[in-house]
Amino acid sequence: MNNFGIDVWANNNFIIEDGQIRLNYKCMPSLLQIVEEVRSNDVRGPILLRFPHLIKSQIRTLYSYFDKAIQQNNYQGKFNAVFPLKVNQFPHAVEAVTSQGAQYNYGLEAGSKAELILAMSKTPIGANITVNGFKDKEMITLGFIAAQSGHNITITIEGLGELETIIEVAKECNLKVPNIGIRVRLHSTGSGIWAKSGGMDAKFGLTSTEIIEAITLLREAELLQHLSMIHFHIGSQMSDIAPLKKALREAGNIYAELKKMGATGLDNINIGGGLAVEYNQHAHLNSRNYSIDEFSSSVVFLLGEIMNAKNVSHPNIFTESGRYIVASHAVLITPVLELFTQDYQEKLLNFKAVNPPLIEELVELNKLLNNTNCIEYLHDALDHMESVLTLFDLGYIDLQDRSNAEILVHNIIKRALYLKSANPTNELAKLQVKLQERYLINASIFQSLPDYWGLNQHFPVMPLHHLNSTPLRAASLWDITCDSDGEIGFNPDKPLYLHDVNLDEEEYFLGFFNVGAYQETLGMNHNLFTHPSEYTITIDENSYEIKNAVESKNILDILDSIGYDSKILHAKLKNDLSSSEFISEKEKSDTLAKLELFLQQNGYLRTTN
Ligand SMILES: *Cc1c(COP(=O)(O)O)cnc(C)c1O
């Protein structure tokens, strides 16, 4: 049985039992059961399920490892974390972070004006807000307004211009001055495919010369006591811990130097985000070379060591992990609409009273194929197929003969692959790639897995059921956009095998896991497919509850959202149909009712699934 690498990526959050995948929590509902309940209300298309308890367990893990490291190293500073909104700003994701993080006083990080407004509205008073990214005078003024409103807010400057603006705003108004942070431009760089945030050529941060100048400016403006934080962020999905250690040494020493230069209010180091998530389904392709234990111990140990050596008190440690906190909380579920090569089913064979000799031979090969002869028979079958195609091109055999030959040869290849699946030859491995089954999924990769489209980021995928039988079909996944990039091809280095299912008789659902970070707002409405219908699932000892339903936008709302006036469109459609000719009034009104119904549905496919 293939477990789809659940022991690699699932972090014990999910388990396989009775052939289904279940939440490994309290009453342990199966995903299929939840999906069927959602769909019993006539919901069609892809479904996004949120599990707040998985956010809680990430937060708890993060805090418990930092607390442990703090105790073990006799570290004097405290640990704090904020959630960077850019990772997922959707209301029910943010609500899950703030409610699950409440006991830790979990705060929010903002990188734009809209995110800052969101942070100011959603961060409980007393929890931290940090602000990064490029800022204008308005955004900086918003920071003053937040401070005046009682928030514990730190504005991190990305350049000296921003600091000058802060000083200007402080002079112009009597609002409370927010805490000020400095993002340092490190000479060390990050790792992983998103590592563009650190290093000499980085987009963000102040050089050492600029930091010294910043101190002078702050002192002159009598704002130096507001400098409270040193910040860096070396990039997302850090695969290697070595660059983080370098960055910590660098930032730690900058912190200690600034303390010595008289920055008395400085008492926080913010190490940004970057904690990696395991997205791979194959053990040999691990995404990271460290554990959360090693990560937290390294951070606490290194900072303690630097401060002790320079005789500076230990700073509080802030993290801004986003991906690590929310990736696991969301699961995308897509119905499979069609298997494209089902046409090669044996039941479609249609022999004649007298068949060409080549076909008769293929029938024999198919009948007598076994473990010992399968490679030889496979070669014969491939050879015969070539001949059949040549004969067809020359007009010697007809379409029915050709169809019979294709079905037989496909079957022979499939069975040879099956017989040798434990130990495929090179040739078989190549055939397998050619013979992949195409599973059409009722979803858009552009909308729901944009990092696959843009960065080739793999997400764990598996069926929700049939898990007590071995999947044998090399699978590629096609989405329903009219775009050839909307495909997750079969990759022999990280193969996906799915089940051979008859969709006329049963449904087949695939789950994509760890999709809770970045995918939702990055997702785009290509072909006007919008955000899937989403639900929050809370689970207790005896049952689970489906809450916070937000159905995928209906067709008229989609058109409204890109600037059409749906009322005008709606009226035009009705009018055109009403004034048409040659059908009865009854049929006209029935058709109008149908049209109304379609306009109220989302844009995903409804047929069969
Ligand atoms: C994007 C970002 C983060 C979050 O990074 P993750 O890899 O999701 O943890 C944290 N801090 C800053 C400044 C960022 O820009």
The ligand as an SDF file (V2000), in Angstrom:
LIG
                    3D

 15 15  0  0  0  0  0  0  0  0999 V2000
    7.2090   37.3700    4.2920 C   0  0  0  0  0  0  0  0  0  0  0  0
    7.7890   37.7880    5.5500 C   0  0  0  0  0  0  0  0  0  0  0  0
    7.7160   36.9790    6.6790 C   0  0  0  0  0  0  0  0  0  0  0  0
    7.1040   35.6020    6.6570 C   0  0  0  0  0  0  0  0  0  0  0  0
    7.9780   34.6410    6.1420 O   0  0  0  0  0  0  0  0  0  0  0  0
    7.6020   33.0790    6.2510 P   0  0  0  0  0  0  0  0  0  0  0  0
    8.6020   32.4190    5.4070 O   0  0  0  0  0  0  0  0  0  0  0  0
    6.2280   32.9160    5.7530 O   0  0  0  0  0  0  0  0  0  0  0  0
    7.7390   32.6840    7.6740 O   0  0  0  0  0  0  0  0  0  0  0  0
    8.2150   37.4590    7.8610 C   0  0  0  0  0  0  0  0  0  0  0  0
    8.7870   38.6800    7.9360 N   0  0  0  0  0  0  0  0  0  0  0  0
    8.8890   39.4780    6.8610 C   0  0  0  0  0  0  0  0  0  0  0  0
    9.5140   40.8020    6.9900 C   0  0  0  0  0  0  0  0  0  0  0  0
    8.4010   39.0620    5.6430 C   0  0  0  0  0  0  0  0  0  0  0  0
    8.5160   39.8610    4.5900 O   0  0  0  0  0  0  0  0  0  0  0  0
  1  2  1  0
  2  3  1  0
  2 14  2  0
  3  4  1  0
  3 10  2  0
  4  5  1  0
  5  6  1  0
  6  7  2  0
  6  8  1  0
  6  9  1  0
 10 11  1  0
 11 12  2  0
 12 13  1  0
 12 14  1  0
 14 15  1  0
M  END
$$$$
